[in-house]
Amino acid sequence: MIKGTTKLLGVVGYPVEHSLSPVMHNAAIAALGVDYVYLPFPVAPQDLQAALAGFAALGVEGFNLTIPHKQSIIPLLSEVSPLARSVGAVNTVWRGDRGWCGTNTDVEGFLSPLKALNCSWSQKIAVILGNGGASRAVVAGCAELGMAEIHVVGRNPEKLEIFRQSWLDSPVPVAVSVHPQSQLATLISRADLLVNTTPVGMYPDVDRSPVDGDILGGLKPDAIAYDLIYTPSPTQFLQLAKNRGAIAIDGLEMLVQQGAAALQIWLQRPVPVAVMRQSLKAQLFG
């Protein structure tokens, strides 16, 4: 029940109506019985600074950020965590003593299912498909695991070089190698962890894969294939990898865990991760 005392949380994006964050956060809020509500806030890029002032005036406690605001929010914050600065993106904001503070929980979300495997990562090789915003959290996560090599594959040489250079002065030391698509087959044959950070294969384009079957056939049978996409499940990419005997991980757990980490920051208490996970499964799969 929403009352005059109900505290506001939300997700800021443009567009934002597709976000599943309100589903899982409000399920957790209901399970905890706390006086909060989590709302979607559509904010156009040119209105972000005005929205922050409005949130302060309204007493909003905190919010998540999605496309296109994860980078543009940074200069508007009073404090940014070292992790978020190294990733170059903020997805979680809360009210601090001196203003709005931001961090990145996408890295924690990405790592959660990998840490559950209880592997030794120090001799492992990661190959990451895509060099957009999502890949930055993946690179930071692979660096935190202590992986021996991190390779990023993209289509635009200029953007790839900018991506590589952006890590040189990072607060978190990360050695990233970048490669054109033409080198993908060779890289995949060496990969212990292959991560798709692109939207290729996401609903409604469910019959597409960022890697064709012939190239993916070179994947080692004991490799891990990780797709940040969570619908459909499995994606064509993951199905092809599973056919090779790879361990397949979709993006649902990353979505759950990054959301749980954000909610714990806001509420300063443990949150019901299982409730959040189940609410998303019910929404997505019935």
N, C-alpha and C positions, 0 to 999 in steps of 0.2 A: 504494500500500500504506500503510495506516494503522499507525503505530508509536507507541511511547511518546514519541517526540520530535515527533510531528506537531502542528503549531500549528492552533488553531481559529479559524475565521471563520464568519460565518453571517448569516442574515436573521431579524429579530424582527418578528413580526406576530401578529394574532389575528382570523381564522384565517390560517394561513401555508402550508397544504398545497398551495395552488394556485400558489405562487410558482415562477417559472421561473429565479430567480436561481441556485439550486444547479446547474442544468444548465449555464449559461454559465460560472459561476465555476470549477466543477470541471473543465470542459473546458480552460479557460485554465491552471489549476494543473497539470493533467496535461501539457499541451504545454510548460510551462516546466520541469517536473521538479522543482518545489519541494515541500518537506515541509509542506504545508498541506492542510486539508480545509474545505469550506464546507457548513454544515448549516442546515436550517430549525429555528428555535426558536419554538414556539408559546408566547406569553406573554400572559396575560389583562391587561387594563388595570390592575387593582388590584395586579398582581404585578410591575410594571415595575421599581420601585426595588429590590425583592428580587432580581430577575433580574440587575440591574447588579452587585450585591454578589456574587452567585454567579459571574458572568462574571469578575470580578476575582479571586476565589478560585481559579477553574479556569484562569486564565491566558489567557482568550480575547483574541486580538490585536485584533479589530475586528469590526464587524457593520453591516449595513444595517438600516434601519427601514422598515416599510410600515404600512398602516392597522392599528390606530388610534393609532400611537405617535409620528408625526413631530412633533407639536406638544408632546405631554406629556413628551417626553424632555428638552426644553430646560432646564428648571430643575434637572434632575438632573446636568447636565454641568459640568465645571470650566471649559471653554472652548468658546465657540460662535463660529464665523467671522462676520464682518460680513455676508457674503452670506446665510448661513443666518438671521441675525437679521432681515435685511430681508425675506426670503421668509416668515419665521415658521414654518419647518419644517426639520428635520434628517433626512437620510436615510442619512448615513454617519458612523460613530463609530470612533475609534481610541484606543488607550491612549497617553496623554502622560505627561510627567514629574510632573504634578500631578493626574492623574486622567483621566477620559474626556473626549475632545475631539470636537466635532461640526461637520460642514459639510453643504452641500447640493450634490450633483452632478447633481440633476435639471435645473438651469438649463443646465449644460454639455451634458447629454444632449439637451435640447430644441433648443439652438442648433446642434448639430453639422450636421444636414442642411441647415439654413438657410444657415449660413456656407459650405457647399460650393457653393451656388448663385452665389457671388461677386456678389451684388447690392449696390446702394447703397440703404440703408434710410432715409436721413435725411428723405425726403419721403413715406414710406409710412405707411399707416394699418392698424392691427391691430384686428380685432374678435374677441373671445374669448368663447366660449359657456360659461357656468358660472362660479360664483364660489366654488368649493370649494377644497380644499387644492392640487389639481393646478394650478389656474389661477394660483396665486401664483407658482410657478416660471415659468410662461409670461409673466406680467406682468414679472417681473424680467428675463427673457430679452429681451423686446421693448424694455425700457428700455436694456439693455446694447447692443442693436443701434442705439440712437439713433432709434427710430421717432418720427415726428412726432406721432402720436395713438395712444392706447391706449384702446379702448372695451371694457367688460365688460358682458355681457348676462346677466341672471338672472331668476328668477321671484319672488323674495321681496324686496320693497322694503327692509325693515328690514335683512336680511342684506347686501343690496347697499350700503347706506349704511355699515354697519359695515366692510365690505370696503374701501370707498373711504377711510374715515377711517384705517384701519390703515396706509395708506401715507404719511400726512401726516408722521409722525415717523420714517420709515424712514431707516436709515443710507445707503441708496441713494435719491436723490431721484427719485420716480416720480410723474408726473401721470396719474391714472387717472380716466376718466369712466365712470359706471355708468348702465345703461339697463334699463327693463323690456322684456319680450318684444315688446310692442306696437311698439317702435321698430326691431325687427330688420330688417325689409324695407329701410328707409331706410339703415341702417348697412351691410348687406351690399352694397348697390349702390356703396358707397364703399370697400369693403375691398380692400386689397392682400394682406393675410394674414388668413385666417379659420381660427380654431383651435377645435376641439371638445375641451373638457376634461371633458365629462360622460361618464357610462357608457352613454348612450343609443346603441344599435347594437352593443354588445358581445355576444359569444356568451353565451347562446343566442338573444338577441333580435336576430337578424341582419337582420330586415326593417324595422327601425326606423331613423329618422334624427332628430337633434336639430333639423333644419330641414327643412320639407317642400319638395317639389320646386318648387312655384310660387315660393316665396320665394327658394330657392337659384338659381332661374332668373335672378335679378337680379345674380348674381355676375359680375364682369368676366372675360372669357375668359382674360386673362393673370394672374389672381389665383392665389395659392397657398392651397390648402386642406390643412390639417394636422389629422389626427385622432390623439389620443394613444392610441387603441385600436389594438392590433396583431393582434387576431383577432376577426372574420374580416378577411381582406385581399383586396380592399378592403372597407371598410364601405359600407353604403348611402349614407352621407353623402359619402364620397369618390367613389363611383361616380357619384352625381348631379353632383358638382363636375367630375369628369372629362368628363362629357357636355357640360358648358359650356365645355370647353377649358382648365380650370384645371390647374395643376401640383398633383398629389396626393402627399402624404407621410403614411405611416402611423406608428404609434408604435413599430415594431420597432427602428428605429435609435436612438431616444431611450433605449429600454430597454438596448440594447447599450452605448451611449456613457456613460450614467450609471454602469453597472456597471463598465465599463473604468476610468473615472476613480476609482471607489472602490477597485478592486483595485490600481491604481497607488499610491494613498495608502498602503495596507497593506504592499505589497511593496517600495515605493520603487524600482521599476524599470519599464521599458516592458512592456506586456502585449499578448498576441496578440489584437487586436480582431477580426480576421477569423475566428479560431477560435471566439470567443464568438458572433459573428453566425451562423456556420454551424451551431453546435450548437443555437441557438434555431430556425433554419429547419428543421433536421432534426426537432426535437421537435414543432414546430407543424404542419409541412406534409408531413413524411415524406420 
